[in-house]
Amino acid sequence: MLKIEKISKTFNPGTINQKAAISNLSLQLNEGDFVTVIGSNGAGKSTLLNAISGTWFVDEGKISVDDIDVTSMSEYQRAKYIGRVFQDPLMGTAADMWIEENLALANRRGKFRGLKIGITRKEREFYYEKLKTLNLGLEERLTTKVGLLSGGQRQALTLLMATLQKPKLLLLDEHTAALDPSTATKVLDLTDQLVSENNLTTLMITHNMQDAIDHGNRLIMMNDGVIILDVKGEEKASLTKEDLIKKFNELSNGTLDNDSLLLSK
């Protein structure tokens, strides 16, 4: 479902601030894969997601989604195939628009928009039933402005919006980092639910080692713009936080005295 072939990205080339963010990286995700991505700050995690989504173009290499070459496509063109949830709950939604209006925008992404009634009765019923699955009571607040929701409610809505059209690929960019632990757990449970129900191919960046171990069927670790570890199945399930720190030290040829420098517990 996702195939990345030898991509590289360097920022500020030829200057004193030159930074090779991704170097000759290749990665393949099969349909239904739920891959968690961990690594230290500056490892290239967000650069990877931005390259996939089209926020910026790679310097070399190729990116394909469901055998469609998206390498030269703009971000809005790729949005037809890719859903994304950001770290900031304020992103991904329109604060001054109603809940149902936000859902309507998400539901019509990539579709032709003609001159017709804003939201039909049938659509409103559809949004009601979808919101009901969140168990947050938002189905009774269809005409509430999204800006009035809590961070957790807004992130849950953003998740629903990103998966409404069952994208070929779902990108989660530290989407629980700005939430308190209790709310983050609820959003992660909802993530598991939506990914499983829709069999979504998913790439999730996280700074939390335990979340990386507990969620998904595969885990990759990045360092200096390359993938240094790729585990799945029983090997992933048996990992501990201590294992990840040890593997990071071994594979990066570095020493990590404090695991907070790599990931949060």
C-alpha positions in Angstrom: 0.0 0.0 0.0 3.0 2.3 0.6 6.3 1.9 -1.2 9.2 4.3 -0.6 12.3 3.8 -2.7 15.6 5.3 -1.8 14.3 8.8 -0.9 16.6 11.6 0.4 15.9 15.1 1.6 18.4 17.8 2.5 17.4 21.2 3.9 19.4 24.3 3.2 21.9 22.6 0.9 25.2 24.4 0.3 24.9 26.5 3.4 26.3 26.3 6.9 22.8 25.1 8.0 22.8 22.1 5.6 21.0 19.2 7.2 20.5 15.7 5.6 17.1 14.8 7.2 16.5 11.6 5.2 19.2 9.6 3.5 18.5 6.9 0.9 15.6 5.5 2.9 13.4 2.7 1.6 10.3 1.3 3.3 7.3 -0.8 2.3 4.0 -1.2 4.1 1.5 -3.9 3.1 -2.2 -3.4 3.1 -3.5 -3.3 6.7 0.0 -2.8 8.3 -0.1 -0.6 11.4 3.5 0.6 11.9 4.7 2.7 14.8 7.8 4.9 14.3 10.2 6.0 17.1 13.5 7.8 17.3 15.3 10.7 18.8 14.6 14.3 18.0 16.0 15.1 14.5 15.9 11.4 13.5 13.8 12.2 10.5 10.4 10.9 11.6 8.3 14.0 10.8 10.3 14.7 7.7 9.3 11.2 6.5 5.6 11.9 7.1 5.9 15.3 5.4 7.6 13.7 2.4 4.8 11.1 2.1 2.0 13.6 2.5 3.6 16.1 0.0 4.3 18.9 2.4 7.6 19.1 0.6 9.2 17.1 -2.3 12.1 14.7 -1.8 15.4 15.5 -3.5 15.5 12.0 -5.0 13.7 8.6 -4.9 10.1 7.6 -5.4 7.0 7.3 -3.3 4.0 5.2 -4.3 0.6 4.8 -2.6 -1.4 1.7 -3.8 0.9 1.5 -6.9 0.2 5.2 -7.7 3.3 7.3 -8.1 2.7 10.3 -5.9 6.3 11.6 -5.9 5.5 14.7 -8.0 2.0 15.3 -6.7 1.2 18.3 -4.6 -0.1 17.9 -1.1 -3.8 18.6 -2.0 -3.6 16.0 -4.8 -2.2 13.3 -2.4 -5.0 14.1 0.1 -7.2 12.0 -2.1 -5.3 8.9 -1.0 -3.9 10.0 2.4 -5.5 10.9 5.7 -3.4 12.7 8.4 -3.8 13.7 12.0 -1.4 16.2 13.5 0.1 16.6 17.0 -1.8 19.9 17.6 -5.5 19.3 18.1 -6.1 22.7 16.6 -4.9 21.5 13.2 -7.0 19.4 10.8 -10.3 21.1 11.7 -12.0 24.5 11.1 -12.6 25.9 14.6 -15.4 28.4 13.5 -17.4 25.7 11.6 -19.9 23.3 13.1 -19.0 19.7 13.7 -21.3 18.5 10.9 -19.7 21.1 8.5 -16.2 19.8 9.3 -17.4 16.2 8.7 -18.9 17.3 5.4 -15.6 18.8 4.2 -13.8 15.6 5.1 -16.5 13.4 3.5 -16.3 15.3 0.2 -12.5 15.4 0.0 -11.3 14.5 -3.5 -14.9 14.6 -4.8 -16.6 17.0 -7.3 -18.4 19.8 -5.4 -21.3 21.2 -7.3 -23.9 23.9 -6.4 -26.2 21.9 -4.2 -27.6 22.1 -0.6 -24.8 22.3 2.0 -25.6 19.1 4.0 -28.4 16.8 3.1 -30.6 15.0 5.6 -29.1 11.7 4.6 -25.6 13.0 5.2 -26.6 14.4 8.6 -27.9 11.0 9.6 -24.6 9.4 8.4 -22.5 11.9 10.5 -24.8 11.2 13.5 -24.2 7.5 13.4 -20.4 7.9 12.8 -20.1 10.3 15.8 -22.1 7.9 17.9 -19.3 5.3 17.6 -16.9 7.7 19.4 -19.0 7.4 22.6 -18.3 11.1 23.4 -21.9 12.4 22.9 -20.8 14.5 19.9 -23.6 13.1 17.9 -26.0 15.4 19.9 -23.8 18.4 19.1 -23.7 18.5 15.3 -24.2 22.3 15.2 -21.6 23.0 17.9 -18.5 24.9 16.7 -15.4 22.7 16.8 -13.4 25.4 18.6 -15.6 24.8 21.7 -14.5 21.2 22.0 -11.8 20.0 24.4 -8.5 18.9 23.0 -9.4 15.2 23.3 -12.8 15.6 21.7 -11.2 17.6 18.8 -8.5 15.0 18.2 -11.2 12.2 18.2 -13.2 14.2 15.7 -10.0 14.8 13.6 -9.4 11.0 13.6 -12.9 10.3 12.4 -12.6 12.9 9.7 -9.2 11.5 8.5 -10.7 8.0 8.2 -14.2 8.9 7.0 -13.3 8.2 3.3 -11.1 5.2 4.3 -7.9 6.6 2.9 -5.3 4.3 1.3 -2.9 5.5 4.0 -3.3 7.0 7.4 -0.5 9.2 8.9 -0.5 9.9 12.6 2.0 12.5 13.6 2.4 12.2 17.4 -1.4 12.7 17.5 -1.6 12.2 21.3 1.5 14.2 22.4 -0.5 17.3 23.3 -3.0 15.4 25.4 -3.0 14.5 29.0 -2.3 10.8 29.7 -5.9 9.7 30.3 -7.2 11.5 27.2 -4.2 10.1 25.2 -5.1 6.6 26.2 -8.7 7.1 25.0 -7.6 8.6 21.7 -5.2 5.6 21.1 -8.0 3.2 21.9 -10.1 5.0 19.3 -7.2 4.8 16.9 -7.0 1.1 17.3 -10.7 0.8 16.8 -10.9 2.9 13.6 -7.7 1.3 12.1 -9.1 -2.2 12.8 -12.6 -1.6 11.6 -11.5 -0.1 8.4 -8.4 -2.2 7.8 -6.4 1.0 7.4 -2.7 1.0 6.5 -1.3 3.2 9.1 2.0 4.9 10.0 2.1 6.4 13.5 5.0 8.5 14.9 5.2 8.5 18.7 7.7 9.5 21.4 6.3 7.0 23.8 8.1 3.7 23.8 5.3 1.8 25.5 2.7 3.1 23.0 5.0 2.1 20.2 5.2 -1.5 21.6 1.6 -1.8 22.5 0.0 -0.6 19.3 0.4 -1.8 15.7 1.9 -5.0 14.2 5.3 -3.5 13.3 7.8 -1.1 14.8 10.6 0.9 13.1 13.3 3.0 14.7 14.9 5.9 12.9 18.2 7.7 13.6 20.0 10.3 11.5 17.5 10.0 8.6 17.7 6.2 8.2 15.8 3.2 9.6 18.0 1.3 12.0 15.5 -1.2 13.3 12.4 -2.9 11.8 10.6 -5.5 13.9 7.2 -7.1 13.8 5.1 -10.1 15.1 6.3 -11.9 18.2 9.6 -10.1 18.2 7.8 -6.8 18.5 5.3 -8.1 21.1 8.1 -9.3 23.4 10.0 -6.0 23.3 10.4 -3.9 26.5 11.4 -0.2 26.8 14.8 -1.4 28.1 15.2 -3.5 24.9 14.6 -0.4 22.8 17.1 1.7 24.6 19.7 -1.1 24.3 19.0 -1.6 20.6 19.3 2.2 20.0 22.7 2.3 21.7 23.9 -0.7 19.7 22.5 0.3 16.3 23.4 4.0 16.5 26.8 3.4 17.9 25.9 6.0 20.6 25.3 6.0 24.3 22.0 7.0 25.7 22.3 7.7 29.4 18.8 9.1 29.8 15.9 7.6 27.8 14.1 10.9 27.9 16.6 12.1 25.3 15.3 9.4 23.0 11.7 8.8 23.9 9.4 9.4 26.8 8.4 6.5 29.0 
